[in-house]
């Protein structure tokens, strides 16, 4: 083999190696892009779930605050016929 053939063989091996490496790099970029998209979707879903939980928590806290308020306790007691000191119960005549 002469020098030109050796050089040509080295160039061909280098070219094949470069193409293989480039193909691997492009494949990795594609896989990474797809995986990133999946992770972004999961992140969005989790953020939505966190927001719903925060809203549910706030609703529960609001309900607790209302049910421990004087207005609710009085309303609840009056449903069972309870009166404050000094009040009279009105009973309609038949």
PyMOL CGO cylinders between C-alpha atoms (Angstrom):
from pymol import cmd
from pymol.cgo import CYLINDER

trace = [
    CYLINDER, 0.00, 0.00, 0.00, 1.33, 3.34, -0.90, 0.3, 1, 1, 1, 1, 1, 1,
    CYLINDER, 1.33, 3.34, -0.90, 1.08, 6.52, 1.12, 0.3, 1, 1, 1, 1, 1, 1,
    CYLINDER, 1.08, 6.52, 1.12, -1.96, 7.86, -0.74, 0.3, 1, 1, 1, 1, 1, 1,
    CYLINDER, -1.96, 7.86, -0.74, -3.95, 4.69, -0.03, 0.3, 1, 1, 1, 1, 1, 1,
    CYLINDER, -3.95, 4.69, -0.03, -2.98, 4.83, 3.65, 0.3, 1, 1, 1, 1, 1, 1,
    CYLINDER, -2.98, 4.83, 3.65, -4.05, 8.46, 3.85, 0.3, 1, 1, 1, 1, 1, 1,
    CYLINDER, -4.05, 8.46, 3.85, -7.31, 7.69, 2.03, 0.3, 1, 1, 1, 1, 1, 1,
    CYLINDER, -7.31, 7.69, 2.03, -8.00, 4.82, 4.48, 0.3, 1, 1, 1, 1, 1, 1,
    CYLINDER, -8.00, 4.82, 4.48, -7.33, 7.09, 7.48, 0.3, 1, 1, 1, 1, 1, 1,
    CYLINDER, -7.33, 7.09, 7.48, -9.68, 9.74, 6.04, 0.3, 1, 1, 1, 1, 1, 1,
    CYLINDER, -9.68, 9.74, 6.04, -12.40, 7.13, 5.47, 0.3, 1, 1, 1, 1, 1, 1,
    CYLINDER, -12.40, 7.13, 5.47, -12.06, 5.78, 9.02, 0.3, 1, 1, 1, 1, 1, 1,
    CYLINDER, -12.06, 5.78, 9.02, -12.11, 9.34, 10.39, 0.3, 1, 1, 1, 1, 1, 1,
    CYLINDER, -12.11, 9.34, 10.39, -15.17, 10.18, 8.32, 0.3, 1, 1, 1, 1, 1, 1,
    CYLINDER, -15.17, 10.18, 8.32, -17.02, 7.04, 9.45, 0.3, 1, 1, 1, 1, 1, 1,
    CYLINDER, -17.02, 7.04, 9.45, -16.07, 7.75, 13.05, 0.3, 1, 1, 1, 1, 1, 1,
    CYLINDER, -16.07, 7.75, 13.05, -17.24, 11.38, 12.75, 0.3, 1, 1, 1, 1, 1, 1,
    CYLINDER, -17.24, 11.38, 12.75, -20.57, 10.29, 11.22, 0.3, 1, 1, 1, 1, 1, 1,
    CYLINDER, -20.57, 10.29, 11.22, -21.11, 7.69, 13.96, 0.3, 1, 1, 1, 1, 1, 1,
    CYLINDER, -21.11, 7.69, 13.96, -20.33, 10.22, 16.70, 0.3, 1, 1, 1, 1, 1, 1,
    CYLINDER, -20.33, 10.22, 16.70, -22.58, 12.83, 15.09, 0.3, 1, 1, 1, 1, 1, 1,
    CYLINDER, -22.58, 12.83, 15.09, -25.41, 10.30, 14.78, 0.3, 1, 1, 1, 1, 1, 1,
    CYLINDER, -25.41, 10.30, 14.78, -25.04, 9.38, 18.45, 0.3, 1, 1, 1, 1, 1, 1,
    CYLINDER, -25.04, 9.38, 18.45, -24.99, 13.05, 19.45, 0.3, 1, 1, 1, 1, 1, 1,
    CYLINDER, -24.99, 13.05, 19.45, -28.14, 13.82, 17.43, 0.3, 1, 1, 1, 1, 1, 1,
    CYLINDER, -28.14, 13.82, 17.43, -29.85, 10.75, 18.90, 0.3, 1, 1, 1, 1, 1, 1,
    CYLINDER, -29.85, 10.75, 18.90, -28.97, 11.81, 22.42, 0.3, 1, 1, 1, 1, 1, 1,
    CYLINDER, -28.97, 11.81, 22.42, -30.27, 15.31, 21.75, 0.3, 1, 1, 1, 1, 1, 1,
    CYLINDER, -30.27, 15.31, 21.75, -33.55, 13.87, 20.44, 0.3, 1, 1, 1, 1, 1, 1,
    CYLINDER, -33.55, 13.87, 20.44, -33.97, 11.57, 23.42, 0.3, 1, 1, 1, 1, 1, 1,
    CYLINDER, -33.97, 11.57, 23.42, -33.11, 14.39, 25.80, 0.3, 1, 1, 1, 1, 1, 1,
    CYLINDER, -33.11, 14.39, 25.80, -35.67, 16.65, 24.13, 0.3, 1, 1, 1, 1, 1, 1,
    CYLINDER, -35.67, 16.65, 24.13, -38.42, 14.05, 24.40, 0.3, 1, 1, 1, 1, 1, 1,
    CYLINDER, -38.42, 14.05, 24.40, -37.55, 13.31, 28.02, 0.3, 1, 1, 1, 1, 1, 1,
    CYLINDER, -37.55, 13.31, 28.02, -37.51, 17.02, 28.82, 0.3, 1, 1, 1, 1, 1, 1,
    CYLINDER, -37.51, 17.02, 28.82, -40.98, 17.37, 27.30, 0.3, 1, 1, 1, 1, 1, 1,
    CYLINDER, -40.98, 17.37, 27.30, -42.26, 14.53, 29.46, 0.3, 1, 1, 1, 1, 1, 1,
    CYLINDER, -42.26, 14.53, 29.46, -40.72, 16.11, 32.55, 0.3, 1, 1, 1, 1, 1, 1,
    CYLINDER, -40.72, 16.11, 32.55, -42.26, 19.50, 31.71, 0.3, 1, 1, 1, 1, 1, 1,
    CYLINDER, -42.26, 19.50, 31.71, -45.69, 17.87, 31.43, 0.3, 1, 1, 1, 1, 1, 1,
    CYLINDER, -45.69, 17.87, 31.43, -45.22, 16.17, 34.79, 0.3, 1, 1, 1, 1, 1, 1,
    CYLINDER, -45.22, 16.17, 34.79, -44.05, 19.44, 36.32, 0.3, 1, 1, 1, 1, 1, 1,
    CYLINDER, -44.05, 19.44, 36.32, -47.12, 21.26, 35.02, 0.3, 1, 1, 1, 1, 1, 1,
    CYLINDER, -47.12, 21.26, 35.02, -49.42, 18.51, 36.30, 0.3, 1, 1, 1, 1, 1, 1,
    CYLINDER, -49.42, 18.51, 36.30, -47.79, 18.61, 39.73, 0.3, 1, 1, 1, 1, 1, 1,
    CYLINDER, -47.79, 18.61, 39.73, -47.99, 22.40, 39.88, 0.3, 1, 1, 1, 1, 1, 1,
    CYLINDER, -47.99, 22.40, 39.88, -51.71, 22.19, 39.05, 0.3, 1, 1, 1, 1, 1, 1,
    CYLINDER, -51.71, 22.19, 39.05, -52.19, 19.57, 41.75, 0.3, 1, 1, 1, 1, 1, 1,
    CYLINDER, -52.19, 19.57, 41.75, -50.33, 21.73, 44.28, 0.3, 1, 1, 1, 1, 1, 1,
    CYLINDER, -50.33, 21.73, 44.28, -52.55, 24.70, 43.41, 0.3, 1, 1, 1, 1, 1, 1,
    CYLINDER, -52.55, 24.70, 43.41, -55.71, 22.59, 43.83, 0.3, 1, 1, 1, 1, 1, 1,
    CYLINDER, -55.71, 22.59, 43.83, -54.47, 21.36, 47.22, 0.3, 1, 1, 1, 1, 1, 1,
    CYLINDER, -54.47, 21.36, 47.22, -53.76, 24.95, 48.27, 0.3, 1, 1, 1, 1, 1, 1,
    CYLINDER, -53.76, 24.95, 48.27, -57.27, 25.97, 47.24, 0.3, 1, 1, 1, 1, 1, 1,
    CYLINDER, -57.27, 25.97, 47.24, -58.79, 23.00, 49.08, 0.3, 1, 1, 1, 1, 1, 1,
    CYLINDER, -58.79, 23.00, 49.08, -56.74, 23.88, 52.16, 0.3, 1, 1, 1, 1, 1, 1,
    CYLINDER, -56.74, 23.88, 52.16, -57.89, 27.49, 52.02, 0.3, 1, 1, 1, 1, 1, 1,
    CYLINDER, -57.89, 27.49, 52.02, -61.51, 26.38, 51.66, 0.3, 1, 1, 1, 1, 1, 1,
    CYLINDER, -61.51, 26.38, 51.66, -61.14, 24.14, 54.70, 0.3, 1, 1, 1, 1, 1, 1,
    CYLINDER, -61.14, 24.14, 54.70, -59.53, 26.96, 56.71, 0.3, 1, 1, 1, 1, 1, 1,
    CYLINDER, -59.53, 26.96, 56.71, -62.34, 29.32, 55.68, 0.3, 1, 1, 1, 1, 1, 1,
    CYLINDER, -62.34, 29.32, 55.68, -64.93, 26.72, 56.71, 0.3, 1, 1, 1, 1, 1, 1,
    CYLINDER, -64.93, 26.72, 56.71, -63.22, 26.24, 60.08, 0.3, 1, 1, 1, 1, 1, 1,
    CYLINDER, -63.22, 26.24, 60.08, -63.11, 29.99, 60.63, 0.3, 1, 1, 1, 1, 1, 1,
    CYLINDER, -63.11, 29.99, 60.63, -66.81, 30.30, 59.77, 0.3, 1, 1, 1, 1, 1, 1,
    CYLINDER, -66.81, 30.30, 59.77, -67.89, 27.35, 61.94, 0.3, 1, 1, 1, 1, 1, 1,
    CYLINDER, -67.89, 27.35, 61.94, -66.03, 28.74, 64.94, 0.3, 1, 1, 1, 1, 1, 1,
    CYLINDER, -66.03, 28.74, 64.94, -67.51, 32.21, 64.53, 0.3, 1, 1, 1, 1, 1, 1,
    CYLINDER, -67.51, 32.21, 64.53, -70.12, 33.62, 66.88, 0.3, 1, 1, 1, 1, 1, 1,
    CYLINDER, -70.12, 33.62, 66.88, -72.58, 34.05, 63.99, 0.3, 1, 1, 1, 1, 1, 1,
    CYLINDER, -72.58, 34.05, 63.99, -72.44, 30.36, 63.04, 0.3, 1, 1, 1, 1, 1, 1,
    CYLINDER, -72.44, 30.36, 63.04, -72.67, 29.15, 66.62, 0.3, 1, 1, 1, 1, 1, 1,
    CYLINDER, -72.67, 29.15, 66.62, -75.71, 31.34, 67.23, 0.3, 1, 1, 1, 1, 1, 1,
    CYLINDER, -75.71, 31.34, 67.23, -77.36, 30.22, 63.99, 0.3, 1, 1, 1, 1, 1, 1,
    CYLINDER, -77.36, 30.22, 63.99, -76.67, 26.57, 64.84, 0.3, 1, 1, 1, 1, 1, 1,
    CYLINDER, -76.67, 26.57, 64.84, -78.04, 26.95, 68.37, 0.3, 1, 1, 1, 1, 1, 1,
    CYLINDER, -78.04, 26.95, 68.37, -81.19, 28.69, 67.15, 0.3, 1, 1, 1, 1, 1, 1,
    CYLINDER, -81.19, 28.69, 67.15, -81.89, 25.79, 64.79, 0.3, 1, 1, 1, 1, 1, 1,
    CYLINDER, -81.89, 25.79, 64.79, -82.23, 23.66, 67.89, 0.3, 1, 1, 1, 1, 1, 1,
    CYLINDER, -82.23, 23.66, 67.89, -84.49, 26.16, 69.65, 0.3, 1, 1, 1, 1, 1, 1,
    CYLINDER, -84.49, 26.16, 69.65, -81.90, 27.60, 71.99, 0.3, 1, 1, 1, 1, 1, 1,
    CYLINDER, -81.90, 27.60, 71.99, -82.28, 31.19, 73.18, 0.3, 1, 1, 1, 1, 1, 1,
    CYLINDER, -82.28, 31.19, 73.18, -79.97, 33.77, 74.64, 0.3, 1, 1, 1, 1, 1, 1,
    CYLINDER, -79.97, 33.77, 74.64, -80.54, 34.88, 78.22, 0.3, 1, 1, 1, 1, 1, 1,
    CYLINDER, -80.54, 34.88, 78.22, -83.53, 37.24, 78.37, 0.3, 1, 1, 1, 1, 1, 1,
    CYLINDER, -83.53, 37.24, 78.37, -85.05, 36.14, 75.01, 0.3, 1, 1, 1, 1, 1, 1,
    CYLINDER, -85.05, 36.14, 75.01, -88.49, 34.66, 74.64, 0.3, 1, 1, 1, 1, 1, 1,
    CYLINDER, -88.49, 34.66, 74.64, -89.48, 32.08, 72.09, 0.3, 1, 1, 1, 1, 1, 1,
    CYLINDER, -89.48, 32.08, 72.09, -92.26, 33.19, 69.74, 0.3, 1, 1, 1, 1, 1, 1,
    CYLINDER, -92.26, 33.19, 69.74, -94.83, 30.49, 69.17, 0.3, 1, 1, 1, 1, 1, 1,
    CYLINDER, -94.83, 30.49, 69.17, -97.57, 31.32, 66.65, 0.3, 1, 1, 1, 1, 1, 1,
    CYLINDER, -97.57, 31.32, 66.65, -101.15, 30.76, 67.83, 0.3, 1, 1, 1, 1, 1, 1,
    CYLINDER, -101.15, 30.76, 67.83, -103.09, 27.98, 66.19, 0.3, 1, 1, 1, 1, 1, 1,
]
cmd.load_cgo(trace, "trace")
